[in-house]
Amino acid sequence: MQENQKIINGIPIAGQWQDYWRWLPSLYMTRGLPYVILMMTSMVFFNRMGMSNGAITLTTSWFFVPLIFRPLLGRIVIGYKSKRFWILLTEFIMALCLAGIAHTVTFSHWFTWSVTFLMIIAVSASLHDVAIERFYKKESKRRYRSAFFDSRAVFYLLSALAGLAIPITIAGNLEVINRTVRSSWAMVFWSLAALMFGLMVLQAILLPKKEVDVRLPIWSGLTRKWWSDVKSSVVIQPGYVASLCFLFCFLIPEGMFFRVSPLFLIDPGSNGGIALSPQELGLVQGTVGTFAFIAGCSIGTMLIRRDGLKRWLWVFVMGITLPKALFIYLSYYFVSTLSIINICVIIEQFGCGMGLTAYVIWLVHCTKNEHPTFTYSLATAITSFSMLISGWFIGLLQENIGYRHFFLLVFLLGIVCFISAYFIPVTEETGRQRLQQYKPDAV
């Protein structure tokens, strides 16, 4: 029997992986789209609407709250209906919310409506994320294929083009044509709503309909059992305290940086920024930066698979910390040359991609146990809580100390990354072996 065959009720079925190319790219681009809108596009939107950096970072930090409760939201997904149902339902809800923002952005209470709709998108995105993860695990024959693992990550990251680069470029052009900010961004959100609705229709057509649907009642006590099993398996691991500290602390400087850096790029010189137009920000952050980030992730993954995480750990830690010094340079010298700004962003995003690859590899390593999907949800909840804490009052801090001192502070806080990475019990084989056969959480 060929390796790519699957046995269903004693019948070998071959060639299923060829069918995945029909729905996998659009599904994973849709998976990343709401997060790009919530964490990046919304910041530019609020900035153009005249909000202060302190209000922007405080508001957008709350969108991480549903991610903290991702393990509990996951129980809703596996307790009712099918994964395909939840994927389509949440995409429909997110399309309606984007249309709601577009409709209310010209109202006097636009902020209240926008935050309400964005928070609903955040909850829906968490449910959507869990449904896609479990749907893919069920459809992928529980067998690892590097081509599909890599392609999922690439399409997920390419959502930055659809959710950030193109929308803010369109918004910038419309602001010039219409001479108004609100009507321009209303058209942008109408476009995003149409895009999300179109992707939902595409998923309804392409996603496999004959899904193995195993429902586990939400009040069955299974979550308590999983939590007990995970807690028991974690505490017996060597250096589990160091691993928990690493998962919580490693991304704190990055969480501070990624919220303020786009605001710095678009803020006028009177506020200490370098006054890029929305179109230029779309090119720098959404296009050039995105491809540099993907390149960093791809090269980092390749190196870890070949040599293991231990050999490259410190290189990757330096990659996510040291390039932040380039923004100190930009803030002190008010560089206005777009090519120099692009080079700085390319280097920073490339290093960030390599550093986040090391983080994700260790996160996956820590979640290899009896219930990997549930454990992964718990680990990402820790990450989300870290990002929430690191961004709550960062805008207020930046407003009080200025961009120059803020980027200097972020650079110095990079020592947290080195300290947290020093204590994790990484070995020569960590990350080197390919993912083994997946064992789902009985879903």
C-alpha positions as CSV (number, residue, x, y, z in Angstrom):
1,M,0.0,0.0,0.0
2,Q,1.3,3.5,-0.8
3,E,2.2,5.8,2.0
4,N,-0.3,8.5,1.0
5,Q,-3.2,6.1,1.2
6,K,-5.7,6.2,4.1
7,I,-7.8,3.4,5.5
8,I,-11.4,4.2,6.1
9,N,-13.6,1.2,7.2
10,G,-11.0,-1.1,5.6
11,I,-11.0,0.7,2.3
12,P,-7.7,2.4,1.1
13,I,-8.3,5.9,-0.2
14,A,-5.4,7.6,-2.0
15,G,-4.7,11.1,-3.2
16,Q,-6.5,13.0,-0.4
17,W,-3.6,15.5,0.0
18,Q,-4.0,16.7,-3.6
19,D,-7.5,17.9,-2.6
20,Y,-6.2,20.0,0.2
21,W,-4.8,22.6,-2.1
22,R,-8.4,23.6,-3.0
23,W,-9.3,24.8,0.4
24,L,-6.2,25.1,2.6
25,P,-4.8,28.4,1.2
26,S,-8.0,30.4,1.5
27,L,-8.8,28.8,4.9
28,Y,-5.5,29.8,6.5
29,M,-5.5,33.2,5.0
30,T,-9.0,33.7,6.5
31,R,-7.7,32.4,9.8
32,G,-5.1,35.2,10.0
33,L,-7.2,38.0,8.6
34,P,-9.3,38.9,11.7
35,Y,-6.1,39.0,13.9
36,V,-4.4,41.4,11.4
37,I,-7.5,43.6,11.5
38,L,-7.7,43.5,15.3
39,M,-4.1,44.0,16.1
40,M,-2.7,46.2,13.3
41,T,-5.3,47.7,11.0
42,S,-7.5,48.9,13.9
43,M,-4.5,50.8,15.4
44,V,-4.0,52.7,12.1
45,F,-7.8,53.3,11.9
46,F,-7.9,54.7,15.4
47,N,-4.9,56.9,14.7
48,R,-6.4,58.4,11.6
49,M,-9.6,59.0,13.6
50,G,-7.6,61.2,16.0
51,M,-7.2,59.0,19.0
52,S,-4.0,59.3,21.2
53,N,-1.5,56.5,21.4
54,G,-2.4,55.8,25.0
55,A,-6.1,55.3,24.1
56,I,-5.2,53.2,21.1
57,T,-2.9,50.7,22.9
58,L,-5.3,50.4,25.8
59,T,-8.3,49.8,23.6
60,T,-6.6,47.3,21.3
61,S,-5.1,45.4,24.2
62,W,-8.6,44.3,25.3
63,F,-8.9,42.3,22.0
64,F,-6.5,39.8,23.5
65,V,-9.0,38.8,26.3
66,P,-10.9,36.3,24.2
67,L,-7.6,34.6,23.3
68,I,-6.9,34.1,26.9
69,F,-10.2,32.1,27.2
70,R,-9.4,30.1,24.1
71,P,-9.3,26.8,25.9
72,L,-12.9,27.3,27.2
73,L,-14.1,28.6,23.9
74,G,-12.7,25.5,22.3
75,R,-15.0,23.4,24.4
76,I,-18.0,25.2,22.8
77,V,-16.7,24.3,19.4
78,I,-16.3,20.6,20.1
79,G,-19.5,20.5,22.2
80,Y,-22.0,21.7,19.6
81,K,-22.3,21.2,15.9
82,S,-19.4,20.5,13.5
83,K,-16.1,22.3,13.0
84,R,-17.2,23.2,9.5
85,F,-20.4,24.8,10.9
86,W,-18.4,26.9,13.3
87,I,-15.9,28.1,10.6
88,L,-18.7,29.3,8.4
89,L,-20.8,30.8,11.2
90,T,-17.9,32.8,12.7
91,E,-16.8,34.1,9.3
92,F,-20.4,35.3,8.7
93,I,-20.5,37.0,12.0
94,M,-17.1,38.7,11.4
95,A,-18.3,39.9,7.9
96,L,-21.4,41.4,9.6
97,C,-19.3,43.1,12.2
98,L,-17.0,44.6,9.6
99,A,-20.1,45.9,7.8
100,G,-21.3,47.3,11.1
101,I,-18.1,49.3,11.6
102,A,-18.4,50.6,8.1
103,H,-22.0,51.7,8.7
104,T,-21.4,53.3,12.0
105,V,-18.0,55.0,11.5
106,T,-19.7,58.2,10.5
107,F,-21.9,58.3,13.6
108,S,-21.2,60.5,16.6
109,H,-20.7,57.4,18.8
110,W,-18.5,55.7,16.3
111,F,-15.9,54.7,18.9
112,T,-18.4,52.7,21.1
113,W,-19.8,50.9,18.0
114,S,-16.4,50.2,16.6
115,V,-15.0,48.7,19.8
116,T,-18.2,46.6,20.3
117,F,-18.0,45.2,16.8
118,L,-14.2,44.6,17.1
119,M,-14.7,42.7,20.4
120,I,-17.3,40.5,18.8
121,I,-14.8,39.9,16.0
122,A,-12.2,39.0,18.6
123,V,-14.5,36.4,20.2
124,S,-15.5,35.0,16.8
125,A,-11.8,34.9,15.8
126,S,-11.0,32.7,18.8
127,L,-13.8,30.3,18.0
128,H,-12.8,30.4,14.3
129,D,-9.2,29.6,15.2
130,V,-10.1,26.6,17.3
131,A,-12.5,25.3,14.7
132,I,-9.9,25.5,11.9
133,E,-7.2,23.9,14.1
134,R,-9.3,20.9,15.0
135,F,-10.8,20.7,11.5
136,Y,-7.4,20.5,9.9
137,K,-6.2,17.9,12.4
138,K,-9.2,15.7,11.6
139,E,-8.8,16.1,7.8
140,S,-5.0,15.8,7.6
141,K,-4.9,12.0,8.3
142,R,-3.0,12.8,11.6
143,R,0.2,12.6,9.6
144,Y,2.8,15.3,9.2
145,R,3.6,16.7,5.8
146,S,6.2,19.5,5.8
147,A,4.9,21.0,2.6
148,F,1.5,21.6,4.1
149,F,2.9,22.7,7.5
150,D,5.0,25.4,5.7
151,S,2.2,26.4,3.3
152,R,-0.3,26.9,6.2
153,A,2.2,29.3,7.9
154,V,2.8,31.2,4.7
155,F,-0.8,31.7,3.8
156,Y,-1.5,32.6,7.5
157,L,1.1,35.3,7.4
158,L,0.1,36.5,3.9
159,S,-3.2,37.6,5.5
160,A,-1.3,40.8,6.4
161,L,-1.4,41.8,2.8
162,A,-5.2,41.5,2.6
163,G,-5.9,42.8,6.1
164,L,-3.2,45.6,6.4
165,A,-1.2,46.6,3.4
166,I,-4.1,46.8,0.8
167,P,-6.7,48.4,3.2
168,I,-4.6,51.2,4.6
169,T,-3.2,51.9,1.1
170,I,-6.8,52.2,-0.2
171,A,-7.7,54.3,2.8
172,G,-4.8,56.7,2.2
173,N,-5.7,57.2,-1.4
174,L,-9.4,57.7,-0.6
175,E,-8.4,60.3,2.1
176,V,-6.6,62.3,-0.6
177,I,-9.5,61.9,-3.1
178,N,-12.4,62.5,-0.6
179,R,-10.6,64.9,1.8
180,T,-12.4,63.1,4.6
181,V,-11.1,60.4,6.9
182,R,-14.4,58.8,8.1
183,S,-16.0,58.2,4.7
184,S,-12.7,56.8,3.4
185,W,-12.4,54.3,6.2
186,A,-16.1,53.4,5.9
187,M,-15.3,52.3,2.3
188,V,-12.3,50.3,3.5
189,F,-14.4,48.4,6.1
190,W,-17.1,47.8,3.5
191,S,-14.4,46.2,1.3
192,L,-13.1,44.1,4.2
193,A,-16.6,42.9,5.0
194,A,-17.1,42.0,1.3
195,L,-13.8,40.1,1.4
196,M,-14.7,38.2,4.5
197,F,-18.1,37.3,3.1
198,G,-16.5,36.2,-0.2
199,L,-14.1,34.0,1.7
200,M,-17.0,32.5,3.7
201,V,-18.8,31.6,0.5
202,L,-15.6,30.1,-0.9
203,Q,-15.2,28.0,2.3
204,A,-18.8,26.8,2.0
205,I,-18.1,25.6,-1.5
206,L,-14.6,24.1,-1.0
207,L,-14.5,22.7,2.6
208,P,-15.1,19.0,2.8
209,K,-18.7,18.4,3.9
210,K,-18.4,14.8,5.0
211,E,-16.7,15.6,8.3
212,V,-16.2,13.1,11.1
213,D,-18.2,14.8,13.8
214,V,-17.6,13.7,17.4
215,R,-19.3,16.0,19.9
216,L,-18.4,16.1,23.5
217,P,-21.0,17.7,25.8
218,I,-19.6,20.8,27.3
219,W,-20.7,19.8,30.9
220,S,-19.3,16.3,30.7
221,G,-16.4,17.2,33.0
222,L,-13.9,16.4,30.2
223,T,-12.2,19.8,30.5
224,R,-11.5,19.2,34.2
225,K,-10.0,15.8,33.3
226,W,-7.8,17.3,30.5
227,W,-6.7,20.1,32.9
228,S,-5.7,17.5,35.5
229,D,-3.9,15.4,32.9
230,V,-2.0,18.4,31.5
231,K,-1.1,19.7,34.9
232,S,0.3,16.3,35.9
233,S,2.3,15.9,32.7
234,V,3.7,19.4,32.9
235,V,5.0,19.3,36.5
236,I,7.0,16.2,35.8
237,Q,8.9,17.8,32.9
238,P,12.4,19.1,33.7
239,G,12.5,22.8,34.1
240,Y,8.8,23.4,33.7
241,V,8.9,26.6,35.7
242,A,11.6,28.0,33.4
243,S,9.5,27.0,30.4
244,L,6.4,28.8,31.8
245,C,8.5,31.9,32.5
246,F,9.9,31.8,29.0
247,L,6.4,31.5,27.5
248,F,5.2,34.5,29.5
249,C,8.2,36.8,29.5
250,F,10.0,36.2,26.1
251,L,7.5,38.3,24.0
252,I,7.0,41.2,26.5
253,P,9.5,43.5,24.7
254,E,8.0,42.5,21.3
255,G,4.5,43.1,22.6
256,M,5.5,46.6,23.6
257,F,7.3,47.3,20.3
258,F,4.7,46.0,17.8
259,R,2.0,48.2,19.2
260,V,4.0,51.5,19.0
261,S,6.1,51.0,15.9
262,P,3.3,51.5,13.3
263,L,2.1,54.6,15.3
264,F,5.7,55.9,15.2
265,L,5.9,55.4,11.5
266,I,2.6,57.2,10.8
267,D,2.7,60.0,13.4
268,P,3.7,63.5,12.3
269,G,7.1,64.9,13.1
270,S,5.5,67.3,15.7
271,N,4.7,64.1,17.8
272,G,8.1,62.6,17.3
273,G,7.1,60.3,14.4
274,I,8.4,60.1,10.9
275,A,5.1,61.0,9.2
276,L,4.6,58.3,6.6
277,S,1.4,58.4,4.7
278,P,-1.0,55.5,5.0
279,Q,0.1,54.4,1.5
280,E,3.7,54.4,2.6
281,L,2.9,52.6,5.8
282,G,1.1,49.9,3.8
283,L,4.2,49.4,1.7
284,V,6.7,49.5,4.6
285,Q,4.8,47.6,7.3
286,G,2.2,45.6,5.4
287,T,4.2,44.5,2.3
288,V,7.9,44.8,2.7
289,G,7.8,44.0,6.4
290,T,5.4,41.0,5.9
291,F,7.7,39.4,3.3
292,A,10.8,39.9,5.5
293,F,8.9,38.4,8.4
294,I,7.9,35.3,6.3
295,A,11.5,35.0,5.2
296,G,12.7,35.1,8.8
297,C,10.2,32.4,9.8
298,S,11.1,30.2,6.8
299,I,14.8,30.4,7.3
300,G,14.5,30.0,11.1
301,T,12.3,26.9,10.6
302,M,14.7,25.4,8.1
303,L,17.8,25.9,10.4
304,I,16.0,24.4,13.4
305,R,14.8,21.4,11.5
306,R,18.4,20.8,10.3
307,D,20.4,21.5,13.4
308,G,18.0,21.7,16.3
309,L,17.0,24.7,18.4
310,K,19.9,24.7,20.8
311,R,22.5,25.5,18.1
312,W,20.6,28.6,16.9
313,L,18.8,29.7,20.0
314,W,21.1,32.7,20.8
315,V,21.2,33.8,17.2
316,F,17.4,33.9,17.2
317,V,17.2,35.7,20.5
318,M,19.6,38.4,19.2
319,G,17.5,38.5,16.0
320,I,14.4,39.6,17.9
321,T,16.1,42.0,20.3
322,L,19.1,43.8,18.7
323,P,17.4,45.1,15.5
324,K,15.2,47.2,17.8
325,A,18.2,49.6,17.9
326,L,17.4,50.6,14.3
327,F,14.2,52.3,15.5
328,I,16.3,54.2,18.1
329,Y,18.3,55.5,15.1
330,L,15.1,56.4,13.2
331,S,13.6,58.2,16.1
332,Y,16.8,60.3,16.8
333,Y,17.5,61.3,13.2
334,F,14.0,61.6,11.8
335,V,14.9,59.7,8.7
336,S,12.6,60.5,5.9
337,T,14.2,58.5,3.1
338,L,11.8,55.7,2.3
339,S,14.5,53.3,1.2
340,I,16.4,53.6,4.5
341,I,13.1,53.1,6.5
342,N,12.4,50.0,4.4
343,I,15.8,48.6,5.1
344,C,15.4,49.1,8.9
345,V,12.0,47.5,8.8
346,I,13.2,44.6,6.7
347,I,16.1,43.8,9.2
348,E,13.8,44.2,12.2
349,Q,11.0,42.0,10.8
350,F,13.4,39.4,9.5
351,G,15.0,39.1,13.0
352,C,11.5,39.1,14.6
353,G,10.5,36.2,12.4
354,M,13.5,34.2,13.4
355,G,12.9,35.0,17.1
356,L,9.2,34.1,17.0
357,T,10.1,30.8,15.2
358,A,12.3,29.8,18.2
359,Y,9.4,30.8,20.5
360,V,6.8,28.7,18.6
361,I,9.1,25.7,18.3
362,W,9.6,25.7,22.1
363,L,5.9,26.2,22.7
364,V,5.1,23.2,20.5
365,H,7.8,21.2,22.3
366,C,6.2,22.0,25.6
367,T,2.7,20.9,24.5
368,K,3.6,17.4,23.3
369,N,1.6,15.3,25.7
370,E,-1.6,13.3,25.9
371,H,-3.8,16.2,24.9
372,P,-1.6,18.4,22.6
373,T,-4.4,20.5,21.2
374,F,-5.8,21.4,24.6
375,T,-2.3,22.0,25.9
376,Y,-1.5,24.2,23.0
377,S,-4.6,26.3,23.7
378,L,-3.4,26.7,27.3
379,A,0.0,27.8,26.2
380,T,-1.3,30.3,23.7
381,A,-3.5,31.6,26.5
382,I,-0.3,32.3,28.5
383,T,1.1,34.1,25.4
384,S,-2.1,36.2,25.0
385,F,-2.0,37.2,28.6
386,S,1.6,38.3,28.2
387,M,0.7,40.4,25.2
388,L,-2.3,41.9,27.1
389,I,-0.2,42.9,30.1
390,S,2.6,44.2,27.9
391,G,0.4,46.5,25.9
392,W,-2.2,47.9,28.3
393,F,-0.5,51.2,29.2
394,I,2.3,51.2,26.7
395,G,0.8,54.1,24.7
396,L,0.6,56.2,27.9
397,L,4.2,55.4,28.7
398,Q,5.3,56.4,25.2
399,E,3.4,59.7,25.4
400,N,5.2,60.6,28.6
401,I,8.7,59.6,27.6
402,G,8.6,60.1,23.8
403,Y,9.5,57.7,21.0
404,R,13.2,58.0,21.5
405,H,13.3,56.9,25.1
406,F,10.5,54.3,24.5
407,F,12.5,52.5,21.8
408,L,15.6,52.7,24.0
409,L,13.6,51.1,26.9
410,V,12.4,48.3,24.6
411,F,15.9,47.7,23.5
412,L,17.2,47.4,27.1
413,L,14.3,45.2,28.0
414,G,15.6,42.7,25.5
415,I,17.7,41.4,28.4
416,V,14.4,39.7,29.5
417,C,14.5,37.6,26.3
418,F,18.1,36.5,27.0
419,I,17.4,35.7,30.7
420,S,14.2,33.7,30.0
421,A,15.9,31.8,27.2
422,Y,19.0,30.9,29.3
423,F,17.0,28.8,31.8
424,I,14.9,26.7,29.4
425,P,16.1,23.0,29.2
426,V,16.7,23.0,25.4
427,T,18.5,20.0,24.0
428,E,20.3,19.2,20.8
429,E,17.3,17.3,19.5
430,T,14.7,20.0,20.3
431,G,13.0,21.0,17.1
432,R,15.2,18.8,14.9
433,Q,12.8,15.9,14.6
434,R,9.8,16.3,12.4
435,L,6.4,16.3,14.0
436,Q,5.2,12.8,14.9
437,Q,1.8,11.3,14.3
438,Y,-0.8,13.6,15.8
439,K,-3.1,12.3,18.6
440,P,-6.3,14.5,18.8
441,D,-8.1,15.2,22.1
442,A,-10.9,12.7,21.2
443,V,-12.7,15.2,19.0
